[in-house]
C-alpha cells in the first residue's frame, strides 16, 4: 500500500510543468520559510513571553527530531523510492537513506510545538505549510509516504520531550525569553 500511494502521489511528476515548478519550490524553500516564520514570531506583540517560549520549543523540537532521525538511520537503511523504480525523481538524488524524512520531521516539529502550546491560528498556518512540504517530498520522488509518517512520529516525540523538559517560566526559559 505504501508503494501504491507513493506512486499515485508521484504520478503527475514530470507531466505537469506548473505543478512540478510549485512542488520543486516548496521542497526547496518550504522548511527555510517555516523557520523564518518562527523567527518572525519572536517579535509578536500579543502574549510575547508565551510566543517566545513556543519559538524556543519549536527550535528544540526541530533539533531533537532531526537527532532522532540520525539515530534511526543507524538501524534502518531503506533505499529511496527512485532507486527502487517506484517514483520519477525531479530533484538531484540524495546520498542518505530514505526513512525517516528530515523535511517532514523539520516542518512537523514546528507545527507540533505550536500545537502543544495552544497557538491555534499559527498552528493552522504552519500546518498548511508543513502539509505542502510533506506532499512535495513524495511528489518530487524522494520519499515514500511512510517516510513522511516516520518523520511526523519523530517530530511528535521531539515535541513531547521538549514539553516535558523545557517548562515555560523555568529559570532557563525566563533567561532565554527575556534577555534576547
C-alpha positions in Angstrom: 0.0 0.0 0.0 2.9 2.4 0.8 4.3 1.9 -2.7 0.9 2.3 -4.4 0.1 5.6 -2.6 3.6 6.9 -3.2 3.4 6.1 -6.9 -0.1 7.7 -7.1 1.2 10.9 -5.4 4.3 11.0 -7.6 2.4 10.1 -10.9 1.9 13.7 -12.1 5.7 14.4 -11.6 7.3 15.3 -14.9 4.0 15.6 -16.7 2.6 18.7 -15.2 5.1 21.6 -15.5 3.2 24.1 -13.4 2.7 21.6 -10.5 6.3 20.5 -10.9 7.5 24.0 -10.5 5.4 24.6 -7.4 6.5 21.4 -5.8 10.2 22.0 -6.6 9.9 25.4 -5.0 8.1 24.1 -1.9 10.5 21.2 -1.5 13.5 23.6 -1.7 12.2 26.6 0.3 9.3 25.3 2.4 11.3 24.4 5.5 13.5 27.6 5.4 10.4 29.6 5.0 8.8 28.0 8.0 12.0 28.7 10.1 11.8 32.4 9.0 8.1 32.4 10.1 9.0 31.0 13.5 11.8 33.6 13.9 9.4 36.3 12.9 7.1 35.3 15.8 9.8 36.3 18.3 8.6 39.9 18.0 5.0 39.1 18.5 3.1 41.8 20.4 0.4 39.6 21.8 1.4 37.2 24.7 5.1 37.9 23.9 6.7 35.6 26.5 4.4 32.6 25.7 5.1 33.0 22.0 8.8 33.3 22.6 8.7 30.2 24.7 6.9 28.4 21.9 9.5 29.6 19.4 12.3 28.2 21.5 10.3 25.0 22.0 9.9 24.7 18.2 13.6 25.1 17.7 14.4 22.5 20.3 11.8 20.1 18.9 13.3 20.6 15.4 16.8 19.7 16.6 15.7 16.7 18.7 13.5 15.4 15.9 16.4 15.6 13.4 18.7 14.0 16.0 16.3 11.1 16.4 16.3 10.7 12.6 20.1 10.3 12.7 19.8 7.6 15.3 17.1 5.8 13.3 19.3 5.9 10.2 22.0 3.9 12.0 19.5 1.0 12.2 17.1 1.4 9.2 18.7 1.6 5.8 15.7 2.0 3.4 16.5 2.7 -0.2 14.9 5.7 -1.8 11.8 5.1 -3.9 13.5 6.3 -7.1 16.3 3.7 -6.6 13.6 1.0 -6.4 12.0 2.4 -9.7 8.8 3.4 -7.8 9.0 7.1 -8.4 10.1 9.6 -11.0 12.8 11.8 -9.5 12.6 15.6 -10.1 15.5 16.6 -7.8 19.1 15.5 -7.5 19.4 12.2 -5.8 20.2 12.1 -2.0 23.2 10.4 -0.6 21.5 9.1 2.6 18.7 6.6 3.3 15.0 7.3 2.8 13.5 6.6 6.3 12.5 8.9 8.0 12.1 12.2 6.1 14.1 15.0 7.5 11.9 17.6 5.7 8.8 16.1 7.3 10.4 16.0 10.7 11.6 19.6 10.5 8.3 21.0 9.3 6.1 18.9 11.5 8.3 19.6 14.6 7.4 23.3 14.2 3.7 22.5 13.9 3.8 20.2 16.9 5.4 22.7 19.1 2.9 25.4 18.2 0.0 23.0 18.6 1.2 21.8 22.1 1.4 25.4 23.2 -2.2 26.2 22.2 -1.4 28.7 19.4 -4.2 27.6 17.1 -4.2 30.1 14.3 -0.4 29.9 14.0 -0.6 26.1 14.1 -3.1 26.0 11.3 -1.0 28.3 9.0 2.2 26.4 9.8 0.3 23.1 9.4 -0.7 24.0 5.9 2.9 24.9 5.1 4.0 21.5 6.5 1.4 19.6 4.6 2.7 21.1 1.3 6.3 20.4 2.4 5.5 16.7 3.1 3.5 16.3 -0.1 6.3 17.8 -2.1 8.8 15.3 -0.8 6.6 12.4 -2.2 5.7 14.3 -5.3 9.4 15.0 -6.3 10.1 11.3 -5.9 12.5 11.3 -3.0 10.3 9.8 -0.2 7.7 7.1 0.4 4.5 8.1 2.3 5.7 6.0 5.2 9.0 8.1 5.3 6.9 11.2 5.8 4.8 9.5 8.5 8.0 8.4 10.2 9.3 12.0 10.1 6.0 13.0 11.7 6.5 10.5 14.5 10.0 11.7 15.3 8.7 15.3 15.3 6.0 14.4 17.8 8.4 12.5 20.0 10.7 15.6 20.0 7.8 17.9 20.8 6.8 15.7 23.7 10.3 15.5 25.1 10.6 19.3 24.9 7.2 19.7 26.6 8.4 17.6 29.5 11.9 19.0 29.9 11.6 22.7 28.9 9.0 24.2 31.0 7.5 27.7 30.5 8.5 30.0 33.3 11.6 28.0 34.3 14.9 29.8 35.0 16.3 28.9 31.7 13.1 29.9 29.9 12.9 33.2 31.7 16.5 33.9 30.7 16.0 33.0 27.1 12.7 34.7 26.5 13.5 37.9 28.4 17.2 38.5 27.6 17.1 38.0 23.9 
